[in-house]
Amino acid sequence: MRGLYIHIPFCKSICTYCDFTKRVPKNKEMIKEYLIHLKEELLSYDKYFETVKTIYIGGGTPTLLDNDDLTYLFEMLKDFKKIEEFSIEINPETLTLDKVKILKKYGVNRCSIGVESFDPKILKILGRKHNNEDVYNAVKMLKDNGINNINIDLIFGVPGSDLSSIKNDLNEFYKLDINHLSYYSLILEENTILYHKYMHNEFNVIDNEIEAKMYEFIIDDLEKNGFKQYEISNFSKNNTESIHNKLYWNKKEYIGIGLGASGYLENMRYTNQTVLNEYYKSPIKTKEFLTKSDDFKEEMILNLRTLKGISIDYIKNKYDKDIINDFNDVKKYINDGFLKVDEGYLHLTKKGLLIANDIFLIFI
Ligand code: SF4
């Protein structure tokens, strides 16, 4: 089983925190030219098509494409016949009823909406252009057209936010009556507008302890409201865990196409060019064949992101390593209550989730 990730790098404007590969298109021709190259790249992977079970169209803003371009994009995916999950990312202000109908017609069965917050002040800090009405409309249009597997993305730890803004965001989320939430903490990435403002002392970052409290509150409140956490930032109910994203955390193979996309095939990780002209000449920028030791590190860190964790027997059989006894720090974190073993799986505890990045250092 493999996944297919497709990157659409175009956005209407640039959000202040964003370090994804994205461009504001100069004109419509720029998008059309991109799609032609994207199709060419897709076809170069045709030997894998049979095994692809999930498709994820991300960005950028895939729903910035107009009806014709969206149709062109979906037409190029018509040869994939055995898709279990077909997802697309949506920016609420770009969704129209016609676009929802196109998604439905071509078999999209999961939508992920970039909401980030329901607080207008926070949306402004993040440089988001939608309002709450756009979100309500997008969810309603999707549900009215039979697309009920819906996620929204939220962000916590934004300067100026506090516990009450998080409570408000969660309450607004519950009102939408959807099954999935990805709740990320804000990361100040270099080369973003927000980072630049921070360097010019335009705001203070949220204190680590307060941010940890916010995260704990989020986990508890979602649990009380029937949502099961299945990954550091992901919560779901009614069996709607993302099949495509689980494939990344379980270190399965996926094809990645488009500007700046990355993929993992036959033990090789590759990353695409991030400059359009370079991408048009030759999409792949770097290739790296994983050694057994890279493989082990990745497998540990990716699987530990999930609440299920990693099978101790599986690691023993595959790498001949005893993860409990070969790593003193693992024992220490177990004794201190940050890691736990349940039914043969090593996993983070709630306390461990708060310092996950420190725990991952054991394997780096
Ligand atoms: S956060 Fe999303 S919508 Fe905003 S600039 Fe980045 S890719 Fe575009």
Residues whose N, C-alpha, C, O or C-beta is under 5 A from the ligand:
A	BS01	SF4	C11 S13 I14 C15 C18 F20 K22 G59 G60 T61
